[in-house]
């Protein structure tokens, strides 16, 4: 009788342990890269403060994005 209870208990516990271990493994997320593509109309490519061509322009948010990320200077 005790052996039957032990077998039933093991049959219940082992699949639960395996399923929980798989759930924990699947929840690990990979860090995805972030991309920001800015497309504007009727603005020269160098009409932002970070280009340095127009010293009177103040574009602090775009300057910060260019400083923290990558700014493509030549486009094809």
Secondary structure, DSSP 8 states (H G I E B T S, - for coil): -HHHHHHHHHHHHHHHHHHHHHHHHHT-------------SS--TT-SGGG-S-TT---HHHHHHHHHS-------
